[in-house]
Amino acid sequence: MVAYYFHRLRVLIAEYVEQHSMFDGKVELDESYFGGRHKGQWGRKVYTKAIP
């Protein structure tokens, strides 16, 4: 459900940009990050406790 929401959000942003001609040509995105970092997590998808 969450993945669908963020996918739909990216589609709406792309449609808005296309209608308002903010950019010329293609715009390519690699990854999307929404929200802040969780306490104690370093890097991407770190689920274990960090070792100092």
MDTraj code that builds the backbone (N, CA, C; nanometers):
import mdtraj as md
import numpy as np

residues = "MET VAL ALA TYR TYR PHE HIS ARG LEU ARG VAL LEU ILE ALA GLU TYR VAL GLU GLN HIS SER MET PHE ASP GLY LYS VAL GLU LEU ASP GLU SER TYR PHE GLY GLY ARG HIS LYS GLY GLN TRP GLY ARG LYS VAL TYR THR LYS ALA ILE PRO".split()
xyz = np.array([
    [0.0819, -0.1186, 0.0000],
    [0.0000, 0.0000, 0.0000],
    [0.0867, 0.1257, 0.0000],
    [0.1918, 0.1265, 0.0814],
    [0.2799, 0.2426, 0.0879],
    [0.3547, 0.2595, -0.0437],
    [0.4019, 0.1495, -0.1007],
    [0.4734, 0.1568, -0.2286],
    [0.3823, 0.2133, -0.3371],
    [0.2556, 0.1735, -0.3361],
    [0.1597, 0.2269, -0.4337],
    [0.1423, 0.3772, -0.4158],
    [0.1331, 0.4225, -0.2906],
    [0.1157, 0.5649, -0.2625],
    [0.2326, 0.6459, -0.3182],
    [0.3548, 0.6032, -0.2908],
    [0.4707, 0.6779, -0.3377],
    [0.4875, 0.6665, -0.4888],
    [0.4496, 0.5534, -0.5464],
    [0.4514, 0.5413, -0.6923],
    [0.3538, 0.6411, -0.7530],
    [0.2343, 0.6485, -0.6969],
    [0.1329, 0.7421, -0.7465],
    [0.1804, 0.8862, -0.7298],
    [0.2470, 0.9161, -0.6193],
    [0.3014, 1.0496, -0.5964],
    [0.4039, 1.0846, -0.7038],
    [0.4925, 0.9905, -0.7381],
    [0.5912, 1.0161, -0.8431],
    [0.5239, 1.0375, -0.9782],
    [0.4168, 0.9622, -1.0060],
    [0.3431, 0.9794, -1.1319],
    [0.2793, 1.1176, -1.1363],
    [0.2185, 1.1607, -1.0265],
    [0.1560, 1.2930, -1.0223],
    [0.2589, 1.4041, -1.0401],
    [0.3752, 1.3896, -0.9791],
    [0.4817, 1.4890, -0.9957],
    [0.5262, 1.4938, -1.1409],
    [0.5426, 1.3782, -1.2030],
    [0.5840, 1.3734, -1.3438],
    [0.4796, 1.4389, -1.4334],
    [0.3516, 1.4143, -1.4071],
    [0.2455, 1.4762, -1.4866],
    [0.2442, 1.6271, -1.4681],
    [0.2641, 1.6740, -1.3453],
    [0.2666, 1.8172, -1.3170],
    [0.3815, 1.8849, -1.3910],
    [0.4991, 1.8246, -1.3836],
    [0.6165, 1.8807, -1.4511],
    [0.5937, 1.8848, -1.6016],
    [0.5338, 1.7797, -1.6549],
    [0.5075, 1.7734, -1.7984],
    [0.4092, 1.8822, -1.8421],
    [0.3076, 1.9083, -1.7630],
    [0.2070, 2.0083, -1.7973],
    [0.2595, 2.1503, -1.7842],
    [0.3477, 2.1748, -1.6895],
    [0.3952, 2.3103, -1.6635],
    [0.5295, 2.3410, -1.7292],
    [0.5826, 2.2513, -1.8048],
    [0.7060, 2.2715, -1.8824],
    [0.8188, 2.3320, -1.7997],
    [0.8427, 2.2760, -1.6830],
    [0.9515, 2.3253, -1.5996],
    [1.0873, 2.2833, -1.6555],
    [1.0903, 2.1705, -1.7249],
    [1.2133, 2.1188, -1.7814],
    [1.1944, 2.0946, -1.9297],
    [1.3047, 2.0932, -2.0015],
    [1.3001, 2.0641, -2.1440],
    [1.3690, 1.9299, -2.1663],
    [1.3008, 1.8359, -2.2256],
    [1.3576, 1.7037, -2.2493],
    [1.3173, 1.6062, -2.1407],
    [1.3940, 1.4990, -2.1285],
    [1.3623, 1.3945, -2.0311],
    [1.4313, 1.4219, -1.8983],
    [1.3623, 1.3885, -1.7918],
    [1.4186, 1.3960, -1.6574],
    [1.4243, 1.2539, -1.6047],
    [1.5417, 1.2126, -1.5581],
    [1.5607, 1.0756, -1.5139],
    [1.5978, 1.0747, -1.3661],
    [1.5285, 0.9913, -1.2885],
    [1.5547, 0.9778, -1.1455],
    [1.5983, 0.8359, -1.1164],
    [1.6950, 0.8214, -1.0277],
    [1.7430, 0.6887, -0.9918],
    [1.6644, 0.6299, -0.8752],
    [1.6574, 0.7026, -0.7642],
    [1.5915, 0.6514, -0.6448],
    [1.5162, 0.7644, -0.5767],
    [1.4198, 0.7296, -0.4957],
    [1.3422, 0.8270, -0.4197],
    [1.3497, 0.7924, -0.2719],
    [1.3701, 0.8920, -0.1889],
    [1.3700, 0.8748, -0.0446],
    [1.2655, 0.9678, 0.0134],
    [1.1752, 0.9143, 0.0946],
    [1.0731, 0.9929, 0.1609],
    [1.0849, 0.9682, 0.3102],
    [1.0763, 1.0730, 0.3878],
    [1.0831, 1.0589, 0.5328],
    [1.2252, 1.0751, 0.5831],
    [1.2384, 1.0787, 0.7134],
    [1.3693, 1.0971, 0.7737],
    [1.4363, 0.9658, 0.8091],
    [1.5570, 0.9773, 0.8612],
    [1.6311, 0.8586, 0.9030],
    [1.5793, 0.8111, 1.0376],
    [1.5854, 0.6821, 1.0596],
    [1.5485, 0.6258, 1.1883],
    [1.6703, 0.6279, 1.2793],
    [1.6480, 0.6519, 1.4055],
    [1.7567, 0.6598, 1.5020],
    [1.8344, 0.5282, 1.5061],
    [1.9656, 0.5378, 1.4974],
    [2.0505, 0.4202, 1.5074],
    [2.0779, 0.3499, 1.3761],
    [2.0235, 0.3987, 1.2680],
    [2.0478, 0.3342, 1.1387],
    [2.1464, 0.4172, 1.0576],
    [2.2478, 0.3515, 1.0069],
    [2.3456, 0.4171, 0.9219],
    [2.3360, 0.3562, 0.7843],
    [2.3338, 0.4370, 0.6818],
    [2.3271, 0.3844, 0.5460],
    [2.1879, 0.3353, 0.5128],
    [2.1796, 0.2601, 0.4042],
    [2.0502, 0.2111, 0.3574],
    [2.0208, 0.0729, 0.4127],
    [1.9016, 0.0547, 0.4603],
    [1.8490, -0.0746, 0.5033],
    [1.9364, -0.1434, 0.6085],
    [1.9797, -0.0678, 0.7064],
    [2.0585, -0.1244, 0.8153],
    [1.9617, -0.1566, 0.9278],
    [1.9385, -0.2850, 0.9523],
    [1.8414, -0.3253, 1.0522],
    [1.9065, -0.3755, 1.1805],
    [2.0373, -0.3928, 1.1803],
    [2.1048, -0.4420, 1.3000],
    [2.1633, -0.3251, 1.3770],
    [2.1983, -0.3497, 1.5007],
    [2.2552, -0.2460, 1.5845],
    [2.3970, -0.2125, 1.5363],
    [2.4274, -0.0840, 1.5304],
    [2.5594, -0.0398, 1.4855],
    [2.6641, -0.0745, 1.5910],
    [2.7794, -0.1196, 1.5476],
    [2.8898, -0.1538, 1.6369],
    [2.9896, -0.0388, 1.6330],
    [3.0163, 0.0246, 1.7490],
    [3.1094, 0.1399, 1.7504],
    [3.2529, 0.0995, 1.7281],
])
top = md.Topology()
chain = top.add_chain()
for i, resn in enumerate(residues, 1):
    res = top.add_residue(resn, chain, resSeq=i)
    for name in ("N", "CA", "C"):
        top.add_atom(name, md.element.get_by_symbol(name[0]), res)
traj = md.Trajectory(xyz[None], top)
